């Protein structure tokens, strides 16, 4: 086992004008890209919600991202169901050929 595989790196990012130092076990570039996406989303929300305090902007961003996660989970479950259905059909087709 690689001794460095679980090593966490410190990554410095800025989200919504606030600096953060994050520990990341992944690539620092991936963490920076995620932070940049969150920063952009929060700034877009703040632009549309003039006068909104940072906490409200953060909550709205979390709700937006939670909705995206839910949509992806639903997509995944639909695809998984279709795959299981296709596997069943294939299995039936192979059994009838015997």
C-alpha positions as CSV (number, residue, x, y, z in Angstrom):
1,X,0.0,0.0,0.0
2,X,1.3,3.4,-0.9
3,X,2.1,5.4,2.2
4,X,1.1,8.7,0.6
5,X,-2.3,7.5,-0.7
6,X,-4.2,8.8,2.3
7,X,-2.2,11.9,2.7
8,X,-4.3,15.0,2.8
9,X,-3.0,18.2,1.2
10,X,-3.9,21.8,2.2
11,X,-5.6,23.7,-0.6
12,X,-6.2,27.4,-0.3
13,X,-9.3,28.7,-2.0
14,X,-11.6,31.8,-2.0
15,X,-15.3,31.4,-1.9
16,X,-17.6,34.4,-1.9
17,X,-14.7,36.7,-0.9
18,X,-13.7,34.5,2.0
19,X,-10.4,32.6,2.1
20,X,-10.5,29.0,3.2
21,X,-7.8,26.4,3.7
22,X,-9.2,23.0,3.0
23,X,-7.8,19.5,3.5
24,X,-8.1,17.4,0.4
25,X,-7.1,13.8,-0.2
26,X,-7.8,14.3,-3.9
27,X,-6.1,16.4,-6.5
28,X,-5.7,20.0,-5.4
29,X,-6.9,21.2,-8.9
30,X,-10.2,19.3,-8.4
31,X,-10.7,21.0,-5.1
32,X,-9.9,24.4,-6.6
33,X,-12.3,23.7,-9.5
34,X,-15.1,22.8,-7.1
35,X,-14.5,25.9,-4.9
36,X,-14.5,28.0,-8.1
37,X,-17.8,26.6,-9.1
38,X,-19.3,27.2,-5.7
39,X,-17.9,30.8,-5.7
40,X,-19.5,31.4,-9.2
41,X,-22.8,30.0,-8.0
42,X,-22.9,32.1,-4.9
43,X,-22.0,35.3,-6.8
44,X,-24.7,34.6,-9.3
45,X,-27.2,34.2,-6.5
46,X,-26.0,37.3,-4.8
47,X,-26.4,39.3,-8.1
48,X,-30.0,38.1,-8.5
49,X,-30.8,38.6,-4.8
50,X,-29.6,42.1,-4.2
51,X,-29.0,42.8,-0.6
52,X,-29.0,39.2,0.5
53,X,-26.7,38.4,3.4
54,X,-24.0,35.8,2.9
55,X,-25.7,33.2,5.0
56,X,-28.9,33.4,2.9
57,X,-26.7,33.2,-0.3
58,X,-25.0,30.1,1.1
59,X,-28.3,28.4,2.0
60,X,-29.7,29.2,-1.5
61,X,-26.5,27.8,-3.1
62,X,-26.8,24.6,-0.9
63,X,-30.4,24.2,-1.9
64,X,-29.5,24.6,-5.6
65,X,-26.7,22.0,-5.3
66,X,-28.9,19.6,-3.3
67,X,-31.5,19.8,-6.1
68,X,-28.8,18.9,-8.6
69,X,-27.7,15.9,-6.5
70,X,-31.3,14.8,-6.2
71,X,-31.8,15.1,-10.0
72,X,-28.6,13.1,-10.7
73,X,-29.7,10.4,-8.2
74,X,-33.1,10.1,-10.0
75,X,-31.3,9.9,-13.3
76,X,-29.0,7.2,-12.0
77,X,-31.9,5.2,-10.5
78,X,-33.9,5.4,-13.8
79,X,-30.8,4.3,-15.8
80,X,-30.1,1.5,-13.3
81,X,-33.7,0.3,-13.7
82,X,-33.5,0.3,-17.4
83,X,-30.2,-1.6,-17.3
84,X,-31.7,-4.2,-15.0
85,X,-34.7,-4.5,-17.3
86,X,-32.3,-5.0,-20.3
87,X,-30.2,-7.5,-18.4
88,X,-33.4,-9.5,-17.7
89,X,-34.5,-9.4,-21.3
90,X,-31.0,-10.5,-22.4
91,X,-31.0,-13.3,-19.9
92,X,-34.4,-14.5,-21.1
93,X,-33.3,-14.3,-24.7
94,X,-30.2,-16.4,-24.0
95,X,-32.3,-19.0,-22.1
96,X,-34.8,-19.4,-24.9
97,X,-31.9,-20.0,-27.4
98,X,-30.7,-23.0,-25.4
